[in-house]
Amino acid sequence: MATSIRLNTEIEQRLDFLASHTGRTKAYYLREIIEHGIEDMEDYYLAREVLERVRKGQEAVHSAAEVREELGLGN
């Protein structure tokens, strides 16, 4: 699947420099950046959604003591 993005001039130049000095393609580095960064992005944005639900009282919150008790782990 092809996807296109617009990069600002500075980022484009940095990507060009990296590609030309390493012999790899710009597409290679863009894939690497996305593959290594998507997990952080998912963690951040999905956690932000949960936090918003907690703040609105729409998400259940449990203390560590409650969880231990529920699991029968005691103190």
SVG drawing of the C-alpha trace seen along z (x, -y; Angstrom):
<svg xmlns="http://www.w3.org/2000/svg" viewBox="-19 -24 47 40">
<polyline fill="none" stroke="black" stroke-width="0.4" points="0.0,0.0 1.4,-3.4 1.1,-6.4 2.4,-9.9 3.4,-12.5 4.7,-16.1 7.9,-16.9 9.2,-20.3 12.4,-21.3 14.7,-20.7 13.4,-17.1 13.6,-16.4 17.2,-17.6 18.2,-15.5 16.6,-12.5 18.4,-13.1 21.7,-13.5 21.2,-10.3 20.2,-8.3 23.0,-9.6 25.7,-9.0 24.5,-5.5 23.5,-4.1 20.0,-3.3 16.8,-4.8 14.7,-7.5 11.8,-5.0 13.9,-2.6 14.4,-5.2 10.8,-6.3 9.7,-2.7 12.2,-2.3 11.0,-5.5 7.4,-4.5 7.9,-0.9 10.0,-1.9 7.8,-4.9 4.3,-3.6 4.3,-1.7 5.1,-4.9 2.4,-6.7 -0.2,-4.0 0.8,-4.0 0.6,-7.8 -2.7,-8.4 -4.6,-5.4 -3.5,-6.2 -4.6,-9.7 -8.1,-8.5 -8.3,-6.3 -7.1,-9.2 -9.8,-11.4 -12.4,-8.8 -11.1,-8.4 -11.3,-12.2 -14.9,-12.2 -15.7,-9.3 -16.4,-7.0 -13.6,-4.5 -13.4,-2.3 -10.3,-2.8 -9.1,-0.3 -6.5,-0.6 -3.6,1.9 -5.1,3.1 -8.4,3.8 -6.8,5.7 -4.6,7.8 -7.7,8.6 -9.8,9.6 -6.9,11.8 -6.6,13.4 -3.0,12.2 -3.4,10.8 -1.0,8.2"/>
</svg>
